[in-house]
Amino acid sequence: MAAPPSKTLKDLNGKWVMNKTLSDSTEPALALQGIGWFVRKGISMASVTLNVKQYTGAPKPPSTSPEEAVHIDIVQTATGGIKGTTELRCLDGVAREHTDWLFGKVSGRSRLLKRAEVADEYLKRGWIEEEGGEGGEEAEHIESRAESVDNGWVALQVWGFQLIGGERRYARNIMVTKGAERVEMRLVYDWAGEQLDFEI
C-alpha cells in the first residue's frame, strides 16, 4: 500500500512491510557483510515488518548535548523463524556502538541531511523531489551509517520517499562496501497502518 500524504520523514510512526517484489535482493549485501548462506536464504524468504516509533527527546549517550534530538526506534520482525532486530536511531550524528545477533558489534550514526549534501550518486537517485515534489534540492533525508567493528564493512543508507509505479513509497537506498567491493540495493516498503504489533 502506498504511503499516505501524512507520512513524511517527520512522522514515520506506524507499521511498514518490506515489499519483496519492488525491493532489490538483500542477498549480495548480506554476503558481503559475512552473513552465512542459510541465514541469507531464511531472510530472503521471510516477510519483514518494521514497527516504528518516532519522537523527540534528550539524546542518547554518549551525547551530553542539552538540545533535544529526533529518535527513531524500530523493532524489525520477520516470519519463518528468523529472529528480528532492534534499531535505536538518534538523528544527531553522534556515533554509538551496539551489538545484535545478525551483524555483531556495529558503530552507527544517523542524521538529517539535504539531498544536495548526499555525495554518492546512487544514494541520491530516485527521490520524489527529482520529479519536482517535496522540497527539491533542499528536501531533507535521513542518512544512517553503520560500520562493522570486527568485519570491515560499511553500510550507508539514505531514506525518503520515491514514486514507484505511480505510487508514493517509503524507500531506502543502501550502499554496502568492504574494501574495493560494493553492493547497491533499494528497499521499498508498504504502509500497513498506525497500529503497531506491540509497544515499543
Secondary structure, 3 states (H helix, E strand, C coil): CCCCCCCECCECCEEEEECCCCCCCCHHHHHHCCCCHHHHHHHHHCCEEEEEEEEEECCCCCCCCCCCEEEEEEEEEECCCCCCEEEEEECCCCCEEEEECCCEEEEEEEEEEEHHHCCCHHHHCCCHHHHCCCCHHHCEEEEEEEEECCCCCEEEEEEEEEEECCEEEEEEEEEEEECCEEEEEEEEEEECCCCCCCCC
